[in-house]
């Protein structure tokens, strides 16, 4: 069976050689009415069976996003407290990031009060990242100070030994 648009194994047009046609090709043959390939019935049914699944998944995602992001709020607040405990207020760059995190937490609270939980969740993610960065910068500075003290002690011992 050959079709007007079918090509052969060698790439020649149909009718010039042996065509590559199987029994499956008949199902995909162009419709006389529309000229488009017909879709087998089982594939159409399979597509329609997938629609309720994806609809349910979208609804579940929307419902999950509508709950207040209390876990992210707690996490961001804990990161801010940890940064303060490590001494972020002594490091200017760390202090800046912690201050940004605190402002973002305040903004997220107002968004939660207004019912915009999905946006509040995104802002809390950013607040958590800023607080963690401030914490890391404060720890880096504390570690650097401690390393400097140890280096000075080592140099003092080396001078005494000479």
C-alpha positions in Angstrom: 0.0 0.0 0.0 1.4 3.4 -1.0 0.4 6.9 -0.1 0.9 10.1 -2.0 3.4 11.5 0.5 5.2 8.2 1.3 8.8 7.8 0.6 10.8 4.7 -0.1 13.7 3.3 1.8 16.1 5.1 -0.6 14.2 8.4 -0.2 12.5 8.3 -3.6 8.9 9.2 -3.9 6.2 6.5 -3.7 5.7 4.6 -6.9 9.4 4.9 -7.9 10.4 1.9 -5.8 9.5 -0.2 -2.9 7.7 1.7 -0.2 8.1 1.3 3.6 4.5 0.6 4.6 3.3 -1.7 7.3 -0.1 -2.5 8.6 0.3 0.2 11.2 0.6 2.8 8.4 -3.0 2.1 7.4 -4.2 3.5 10.8 -2.2 6.6 10.3 -3.1 7.1 6.7 -4.4 10.6 5.8 -8.1 11.1 6.1 -9.9 11.7 2.8 -12.0 14.4 4.4 -9.3 16.5 6.3 -6.0 15.3 4.8 -4.6 14.9 8.3 -3.4 11.5 9.6 -6.0 9.6 11.6 -5.3 9.0 15.3 -6.1 5.5 16.5 -9.1 5.4 18.8 -7.1 3.9 21.8 -4.7 6.8 21.8 -7.6 9.3 21.9 -9.1 7.5 24.9 -5.7 7.4 26.6 -5.3 11.1 26.2 -8.8 11.7 27.7 -8.0 9.4 30.6 -5.0 11.5 31.5 -7.0 14.8 31.7 -8.6 14.0 35.1 -5.2 13.0 36.6 -3.5 16.2 35.6 -6.5 18.2 36.8 -6.4 16.6 40.2 -2.7 17.2 40.4 -3.1 20.9 39.6 -5.9 21.2 42.2 -3.7 19.5 44.8 -0.8 21.8 44.0 -3.1 24.9 44.3 -4.5 23.7 47.6 -1.1 23.1 49.0 0.1 26.5 48.0 -2.8 28.2 49.7 -1.8 27.1 53.2 0.4 29.6 55.2 4.1 28.8 54.9 4.7 28.5 58.6 7.6 26.1 58.2 9.5 28.6 56.0 8.6 31.4 58.5 10.1 29.4 61.4 13.2 28.4 59.4 13.8 32.0 58.3 13.4 33.3 61.9 15.7 30.6 63.2 18.4 31.6 60.7 18.1 35.3 61.7 18.4 34.4 65.4 21.4 32.2 64.7 23.1 35.0 62.7 22.5 37.4 65.6 24.0 34.8 68.1 27.1 34.3 66.0 27.6 38.1 65.9 26.4 39.2 62.5 25.9 42.8 63.8 29.7 43.1 64.0 30.2 42.3 60.3 28.8 45.0 58.0 28.0 42.7 55.1 26.4 40.0 57.3 24.4 42.7 59.1 23.1 43.9 55.8 21.9 40.5 54.8 20.3 39.8 58.2 18.5 43.2 58.0 17.2 42.3 54.5 16.0 38.9 55.9 14.2 40.6 58.8 12.4 43.0 56.3 11.4 40.2 54.1 10.0 38.3 57.1 7.9 41.3 58.0 6.7 41.6 54.4 5.8 37.9 54.3 3.8 38.3 57.5 1.7 41.1 55.9 1.2 39.0 52.8 0.1 36.0 54.9 -2.4 38.3 56.7 -3.7 39.4 53.3 -4.0 35.8 52.1 -1.3 35.9 49.5 0.5 32.7 50.8 2.2 31.7 47.6 4.0 35.1 47.3 4.8 35.0 51.0 6.3 31.6 50.5 8.6 32.9 47.8 9.6 35.9 49.9 10.3 33.6 52.9 12.6 31.5 50.7 14.6 34.6 49.9 14.6 35.7 53.5 15.9 32.3 54.6 18.7 32.6 51.9 19.6 36.1 53.1 19.7 35.0 56.7 21.8 32.0 55.9 24.2 34.1 54.0 24.5 36.6 56.9 25.1 33.7 59.2 27.8 32.2 56.9 29.5 35.6 56.6 29.4 36.1 60.4 30.9 32.6 60.9 33.6 33.3 58.3 34.6 36.5 60.1 34.6 34.7 63.5 36.7 31.9 62.0 39.1 34.4 60.4 39.5 36.2 63.7 40.2 33.0 65.5 42.7 31.9 62.8 44.5 35.3 63.1 44.8 34.9 66.9 46.2 31.4 66.5 48.7 32.6 63.9 49.8 35.4 66.3 50.2 33.0 69.1 52.3 30.7 66.9 54.5 33.6 65.8 54.9 34.6 69.5 56.1 31.1 70.3 58.5 31.0 67.4 60.0 34.3 68.5 60.5 33.0 72.1 62.2 29.8 70.9 64.8 31.7 69.0 
